[in-house]
Amino acid sequence: MQERLIQIYSLLEKFYGKTFWWPAESSFEVMVGAILTQNTNWRNVEKSLYNLKNAGLLDFNKICGIDDFALKELIKPSGFYNLKTKRLKNFVNTINKICNGNIERLKNMNFQNLRKTLLEINGIGKETADSILLYALDFPVFVVDAYTKRLFKRLGINLSEDYDDLQNMFHKHITYDVEIYKEYHALIVNVCKDFCRKKPKCEFCPLKIECNYYNSHCWSGDRPNIREESPDTAEQGNR
């Protein structure tokens, strides 16, 4: 398993190079983005973050103090703005009680205690909590999302779709390293946006030699039995 996971990482890294994900100017911006990206694509989140930046509100205390209606208007592009306003307020109010807006104090907290606190916040699930822990606070925890489940199922790695099972697979076989975890997750997102979609585009995928789905559905004899568009014309989705 370890060799296979490393091989998948190597193929994706060779194909995509450095991802530089997560795009943000501050740790707090990552946290806000992790909440806003629930059930939407990143382009919409960028619009909401732009609005918050222009209003000078990418700050714990300012998010705490802003009127709910005003916050809804600013984050409206990311969708579900009523729900996400409540989740942002829940998040910043809870975290402010812990560290008074000092993110460095969060980074020095016990990982398990901090993760437990995040998961107790209404609207913060495992994927969002781990995104905050990894990308904003630099804790070595692997983020599992729907892309991860889809990709590894098609690759033929027989695990349940349970979040903890998949996460434990990475923790067991890949060195606890913040940068590797960031890159691996980002590379999974990229290959699923470009190729391993709900309707997969297998022919040009950098992982096809590793993929059970490709071998069983798309290959016949010496050539693929499907014809697919090149990645240049493929729809470019966003997380």
Secondary structure, DSSP 8 states (H G I E B T S, - for coil): -HHHHHHHHHHHHHHH-----S--SSHHHHHHHHHHTTTS-HHHHHHHHHHHHHTT--SHHHHHHS-HHHHHHHHGGGS-HHHHHHHHHHHHHHHHHHHTT-HHHHHTS-HHHHHHHHHTSTT--HHHHHHIIIIIT--------HHHHHHHHHHT----S-HHHHHHHHHHHS---HHHHHHHHHHHHHHHHHTSSSS---TT-TTGGG-HHIIIIIEETTEESS----TTTS-----
